[in-house]
Amino acid sequence: MIKRLTALLLIPVNVMLLPGFSDKQALVGLGVKRISSGNALSDHVIALQESVTRRLLEEHAVDFLFEQSVRTTWLSN
């Protein structure tokens, strides 16, 4: 159906990734121009933040917060 839509429509076709439906290369091959994760990325980040907050409250320690640093080297690729 996606291949048919991309062939028939004169506008870019957007598709949202879902579990079991996330093969980016296959979607690009079908002519999809924009692929979205919807709110999955923000939901994942919020869940991680909740987990870290829970750990802070339970362990009363902060050292683990400094074990990982933000890396931006991937931006230069």
Backbone torsions as a table, in degrees:
resi	resn	phi	psi	omega
1	MET	NA	-40.2	-179.2
2	ILE	-63.2	-44.9	179.3
3	LYS	-59.6	-41.5	179.4
4	ARG	-64.1	-43.9	178.9
5	LEU	-62.3	-45.1	-178.2
6	THR	-66.2	-29.3	178.3
7	ALA	-77.1	-33.8	-175.1
8	LEU	-86.4	-34.0	-173.9
9	LEU	-87.0	144.7	178.1
10	LEU	-92.1	0.2	179.6
11	ILE	-110.7	157.5	178.4
12	PRO	-63.8	140.1	177.6
13	VAL	-97.0	129.1	178.7
14	ASN	-106.9	141.1	179.7
15	VAL	-132.5	139.1	176.7
16	MET	-98.0	130.9	177.5
17	LEU	-69.1	142.1	177.4
18	LEU	-139.2	160.3	175.7
19	PRO	-55.5	130.3	-178.9
20	GLY	81.5	-2.0	-179.4
21	PHE	-139.3	63.9	-171.8
22	SER	-139.1	24.0	179.0
23	ASP	-82.8	93.6	-174.9
24	LYS	-57.5	-45.8	-178.3
25	GLN	-62.1	-39.8	178.6
26	ALA	-64.9	-40.8	179.5
27	LEU	-65.4	-41.9	176.6
28	VAL	-61.5	-40.8	177.8
29	GLY	-63.0	-25.5	177.7
30	LEU	-84.3	-4.1	177.8
31	GLY	99.6	7.6	179.0
32	VAL	-68.0	132.4	-177.3
33	LYS	-98.4	-23.2	-178.7
34	ARG	-141.4	131.4	179.8
35	ILE	-120.3	127.7	-176.3
36	SER	-115.2	149.3	173.7
37	SER	-100.2	3.1	-179.0
38	GLY	59.7	-137.2	179.8
39	ASN	-94.1	8.1	-177.1
40	ALA	-60.4	-41.9	-178.9
41	LEU	-64.9	-48.0	-179.9
42	SER	-66.3	-37.3	176.7
43	ASP	-60.9	-40.3	-179.9
44	HIS	-65.6	-44.3	179.4
45	VAL	-63.9	-42.4	178.4
46	ILE	-62.7	-40.9	178.2
47	ALA	-62.8	-40.2	177.4
48	LEU	-65.2	-40.3	179.1
49	GLN	-64.7	-40.6	177.2
50	GLU	-62.4	-40.9	179.3
51	SER	-62.9	-44.0	179.5
52	VAL	-66.4	-41.3	178.9
53	THR	-62.6	-43.0	177.9
54	ARG	-60.1	-42.0	179.6
55	ARG	-64.6	-41.4	177.4
56	LEU	-59.0	-44.0	-178.1
57	LEU	-69.9	-35.7	-176.8
58	GLU	-81.6	-39.5	-173.4
59	GLU	-95.0	-16.4	-177.9
60	HIS	53.1	37.3	179.0
61	ALA	-134.1	154.1	-178.8
62	VAL	-125.0	-7.9	-175.6
63	ASP	-54.6	-36.9	-177.8
64	PHE	-63.4	-21.5	178.6
65	LEU	-65.8	-22.5	-175.0
66	PHE	-103.2	9.2	-179.2
67	GLU	-76.5	-25.2	179.1
68	GLN	-122.0	141.6	176.5
69	SER	-117.6	158.0	178.5
70	VAL	-75.7	129.1	178.9
71	ARG	-112.0	131.1	-180.0
72	THR	-114.5	13.1	-177.9
73	THR	-63.2	-27.8	179.1
74	TRP	-65.7	-19.9	-179.5
75	LEU	-68.7	-25.9	-176.6
76	SER	-82.4	-6.9	-179.8
77	ASN	-76.4	NA	NA
